[in-house]
């Protein structure tokens, strides 16, 4: 067969493209919702963080999850919660934000190592998989592990990424000194953070990322001749 494998490869490319567009559209829409309902978003994020902390405590008490990793996960979510003190504005050079990014990778690596490490033998004395040493049937399934990663490892960082607004995207206004590091300039802006022409003063990081990728694709497509740009914008 020659044609069917080519059709299969083409289907994979088209499906991946549609999936990427769907994720980008979802990020853009969620960022729009957070910009319109910042108070509700902060309340939901706070309750989500403390709910996951409660899940971690229950997993340690009843399922005998390792104490060290459980404490690391709880401490990480407390660091995530500290990013909400000036919600939705975040300064990308803030040590707490940098620490949050590092903790996301550290939690992913340590929990992945915990769930993927085979059952330790009696001579090694390892306790990575201590909850599952007694009975092999107690090993978690793929669905359980994927659900744990999705809810307890990735959900809060992903929600913060969608909700927070990068400081570099904040126009000078009342209360934006923390994000921009500049003096307050109130001319043309209201105290609510909306400019006189009705534009929002901040933009979500997810929204900025989608706009940046879209602009990069448009510019490179014009350079390579895939489509023509609007000539009126060049002058």
C-alpha angles and dihedrals in degrees: 000000000000108000101044095059089050090051088050092052091047091051091052091052093047092045092049090049092052091047091051092049091048092052092047092049091049092050091049093049094047090049089052091052093050092050089055097043107032096150093052091044092053091049092050093047092050093051091045092054094050091044091056090047088055090050090052091053091049091049090052094047101042105021095035097234113183113279096223095053092042091054090047092053093047092048091048092055090050088055089049089052091054089065088067094067091094097023128205094014118078131175110223091215092053109124091224091055092047090048090051091054091049092048092053091059093041093051092047093051097045096045091045089052090048095053097038099046111103122241108289119241122236092251096057096056091209118157102192092111097030095138091060103041096098102054127018089207088068090067109122118249125238090257092054093048093046091048091050092051092046096049106028103031110027108022100076096042090047091049091049091050091054095042105042123083120221115242093227089064095054117104117218109277142133109306097012097103091100094057100039101031090222135114120273116270111186098174110121094003134095125225090251091068096253120124122234091257092056099257122139116249096221139044128205118249092237091050091048090050093051091047091049094050091045091051091048092051092047094050095046091045090055092048092050092046098245091130140353123254128223105278092199090069092059094065 
